[in-house]
């Protein structure tokens, strides 16, 4: 006969074997992540991405628009964001070709986006910066003009793309390190040519180079202007160690390296160029980034693609490292000067507090190889060698 105590023991054994196990903490449903929305703003019919002709009739192929860089960054940072209880969403808005931007600014401010990637013409970027103030982080991924770093200081505009001065400083450091002290400048007639040549003249003085002359060329075969359209004549008057070429349209510059009166290296818009990114980069994780991008977009990664990629990564870093979840908090985290951002160029980047320029290494490259990274070894700064490139604190009106 089974006693009462034995029945209880048997019942306890049955419960242990067949009753549902109590829910464990690690099997509970995961909390719904907080979604951070990043707005990608572009304009229909943007001439920056359309084909065109130079003054000489040279056909310029259409450039690819860079939003795939932001798409890649969403993929690349998903695991990091989820570990912090975050999700990322990229919202894209295309302004009409003739749509004024002013009426769109209030809706952008209240859209729920924590940051805006501004892939827009310069006038739109300026309107955004002045209209939104510092309420929202706005990433400039296109425009290198130095004046924007001055005119938009105090706003929420963060310049991912390096300034023109950062690029010319990088080239001047390379030339100085090679002890190529005497520089001949050849420039085209466009305002952009004049501005880029002017930036290099300032960089040359900064790093102890001597500009022996600046000569403007014109395109054409007019025999009355041979001293301006014949490269051999233009480059045959003096001796020099290197030629800096400023030909933003590419009208005449493509002929310069092999028509000089003297065999000298060419830097600037031909020969050795300076930019934020190049698809031929082979160090610091860049090949992996380029490979992932090519697999996504089926083309090489441009500077604009890279800048859009960095913009999304910057938002994630602000959210993960500083706990930023709102537009104001993201803007403040980026502006602190101490937010490290890995951009796959060997050194961590961060935004300068005084002008919101991303301090970064600059790739010095030819058409198919990265030759060096600036800042060049030996150029020092009290904070970081990265601040030897571009306007330093106190060199503009931003504080």
N, C-alpha and C positions, 0 to 999 in steps of 0.2 A: 504494500500500500504506500502511495507517494504522499509524503508528509507535506504540510503547508509550506514549510521552509524550502523544501525541494522544489515545489511549484514556483515559488518566487525566484529561486535561482535559475530555473529553466526559462522563466519569462525574461529575466534579465539577460540571459545568453541570447535569446531570440531578438531582443531589442538591439543588442550590440551587433548581431550579425546582419539584421535585415532592415532595421529602421533607418530612415534617411539621415545622413550625417549632418550635423549643424553647419551652417554656412561659414566658410572661412573668410577672413578679411581680404585675402588676395583673390578670392573668387567673386567678390562683390562687383557689380557693374561699375566700370570706370566712370568718373565724373565727366560730364560733357565739357570739352575744352572751350576756353574763351577764344573767339575768332577775332583776329586782327585783320582788318580790311586795308589793303594798300590800293590806292587809285592810280591807274596808269592813264595819263591824259595826253592825247595826241590831237592832231588836226587833219581833217581830210584834205587831200590835194596838196600836202606839204611839199614845197619845192625842194626841200633838202633831200627828198627821196625820189625825185623824178629825174629822168634823163634830161640832158641839155647840151648846149653847144658853148664852147668858149669863144672869145673874140676872134681867135684864129680859125674857127670852124671845127676844132677838135671835138668829137662826140664824147660826152661824159656819160658813162653808164649809170643807170639808176642804182642807188645804194639801198640795201635792205633795211627796213625799219627794225628797230632793236628790241621790240617787246619780247622776243624769245629769250633774251637774257634774263628778264624778270621771271618768265615761266620756269627757266632752269633753276633760278634761286629758290622758288617756291618748293621745287622738288628736293633740292639739295639741303634745305634747312628744315624739312618736315619733321624728321626724327628729333632734332634738337628742340623744336618748338613743342612737339607732343610731350616730351619729357618734362617740360615746364608747364604743362597743362594748357597749351596754346595751339590754335590752328590758324593757318594763313589763308587768305583769299585775295586774289588779284582781280580787281574790278577795272574794266577798261571803258573809257569814255572817249568818243571821237567827236570833237567839235566840227561843225559844218565848215566848209571851205571859206565862207564869208560870214560865219557866225561871230558876232562880237563876244569877247571873253568876259567883259564886265558883268553882264547879267548872270553868267554861270558861276561867278565867284561865291555868292552867298549859298548856292546849292552845294558847291564843293565843300564849303566850310561846315555845312550841316549834314553831309553825306554819311557820316559815321566812319569815314576813312581816318586812319591814324597818321597817314603820310601820303604825299602825292609825288609820283615820278613824272616830271614835266618834260615830255618829249615834244616840245612846242617851239615855234619861232621866238626870237629874242623879245619881240614886243609883248608877246603873251607871257613870257617868263617874268618880265619886269612888272606887268600888270598884276600877275598872281602874287609876287612878292610884296608889292606895295598894298594890294587889296587885302591880303590875308595877314600881313604883319608877321608876328611870331606865334600865332595861334596854331599853326600847322607846319610841319616839316615839309619842305618842297625840295625835291632833288633835281638839280640841274645836271642833265646827262649829255648835253650837247655843246654848250657855248664856252669857249676858252677865253673870251675877251676879259682882259684885266679890269676894265672899268666896271664890269658887273660885280666884281668882288668889293669894289668901293661903294658903288651906288646902292647896292642891295644889302649892305651891312646893317645890322639891327633888325633884319627880317628873318623869317624862317627858311630862307633859301640856303641850301647846302650844296656846294659845288663838288660833285663827284669827279667830273672831268678836270684834268689839270689845266691851270691857266697857261696862257701863252708864255708868260715869264718863267714858269716852272719848266716848260719845254726848252726855252732858249738857255736857261741856266744849266740844264742838264747837258746840252750840247757844248756850252762854253766850258764846263768842268772837264768834259772829255778832251776837248782841244787843249786846255791848259795842262792836263795830265800828260798829254803827248808832247808837250813843249812846242806846239805849233803856234807860235806867238803872233804872227802877222796874218791878218784876215782881210781878204777882199770880199766886199758885199756886192752881189748883183741882185737887183730887185725889179719886179714888174711894176706896172703903172696903177694897179688897183689900190684902193684904200687899205684892203686887207694885207697887200704886199708891203705897204709902207708901215703899217702897224707891226707886222711880224719882224721886219728889219729893224724897226726902232727898239723892239723888245730885245733883240739880240745885241744891239749896240750897248744897251744898258747892262746886259749880262757880260759882255766882253770887258767893259770897264770894271765890273764887280770882281771879275776873276783875273784881272791883270793882262788881258789880251790887247793887242794894238790893231785897230781898224785902220788900214792904210788908205782906203777909199770906199765910197759907196756909189755905185753906178746903176742908173736906171736903164733898162732895156725896153724896147718896143718890138712888137711882132710885125713882120713884113719884110719886103725886099726892096724898099725904097732906097735907091743908091744915095740919096741926099741924107739919109739917116744911118749910114753904115756904121758910124761910131756907136749907135744904139741898137742895131739889129745884127751886128756881126760879132759873135762871141769871141772869136780870135782877136779882133781888134780891141774889144772891151777889156780883155784879160791880158793884153800884152804890154801894158805900159809900165807896170811895176812888178817887183818880185813879191811873193807872198807864200805862206805855208799852207793855207787852206782857203777854200771859197765857201762863203755862206750864201745860199741861194734862197730868195724869198719870191716864189712864183706860185701863189695859191691856186691859180687857175690851171697850171700845168701847160701854159702856152709855149714857152720857149725853153723852160727848165729841163725838159727831157733830153734836150740835145747838149746841155752844158758839159756833162762829165767827159765827153770825148771830143769837144771842140775848143777846149781851153788852149791858150797859147803855151801854157806850161802844164806838165803832168802833176796835178795836185788833187788831194781829196776834196770832195764836195759834201757839204752838210746842209741841212735845212729841209727844203721841200723835195729835194732829190738826194741821192746818195745815202748818207747816214741821216735818218730822221728820228725825231723824239715823239713818243706818244705813250698813252697810258697802257696800251695792250697791243699785242701782236699775235696772230695765230701760229707763228713759228716759234714761240717761246718754248724752251726746253728745260726749265728749272723751276724749283719752288712750287711744285704742284700744278703749274700752268698747263703741262701736257694733259693732265687728267681733266682739268676744266675744259680745255679745248676739245678733248675727245667727247666728253659728255654733251657739250653744246652741239658739236657736229652730228652726233647721233640724234639729237632732238630736232635741230633745225635744218640738217642736211646742207650746211655751208660752214665756212669759217667764222669764228667769233670776231666781230668788229669792236672798235673802241666803244661804240654806243651800246652794243650788247653787254660788254663787260661792265659799263657804268650802270646799266639797269640791274644787272646781277648784283653789284655791290650795294645798290640802294636798298634792295630787299634784305640783303644780309645785315645791313646797318640797322634796319627796323627790328630784326630778330635779336640782334645783340642788345639793343636798347631794352627790349622786352625781357630778355632772359637775364641779363647781367644787372640791370637797374630796376627791374620790376615795372617798366613803363607799359601802361595799358590804355592810356588816353592820348589824344593828339598833343596836348600840352606837355604831358610827361615824356613822350617820345622826343619832342623838339628839345626839351630841356636836357634830356640825357645825351643827345647828340652834340649839344653845344658845350658840354662840360670839358672837352679837351682831353678826357682820360678814358674814353670808351674805345677799347681796342677792337679793330675789325680786320679779320684775316682776308686778304685780297689776292692770295697766291702769288705774291711777288717778293717773297723772302723776308720782308719786315712787316710788322703789324702797322696798319694805318689808323688814323683818327682824324676827326675834324678839328681844325684850328678854331680856338674860341673867338679870335678877333675878326676873322672874315669868313668863317665857315667853309674854308677850302679844305678838301681832304688832302692831308699830307700823305705822300705815297712815293714809292720808287717809280722812276721813269724808265721805260725801255728804249734803248738806242738801237735802232735796227735798220737793216737794208730791206729790200723787197722780199727776201726769203730767209732772213736769219736775224736773231737778236745778238748784237755784238757786245753790249755792255748794259749794266743797270746803273743809273744815277740815283742817289749821290755817289760819286766816284770816291773810292777809298782815299783818305787823306784830307778830305774837306770836312771840317769839324764845326760844331755848333754847340752852344751852351746847353740847349735842351736835347736836341736830337739832330743827327746829320740830315734827316729829311727836311728840316727847316732851312737848310742851305738852298733849297729850291723854292723860288717864288718870293712874294713879298713877305718879309718878316714882320713881327709885331713892331709897331711904331713906324713902319714904312707906308702906311695908309691911314685914313682917318678913322678906321674901325678900332674900337677898344673893347 
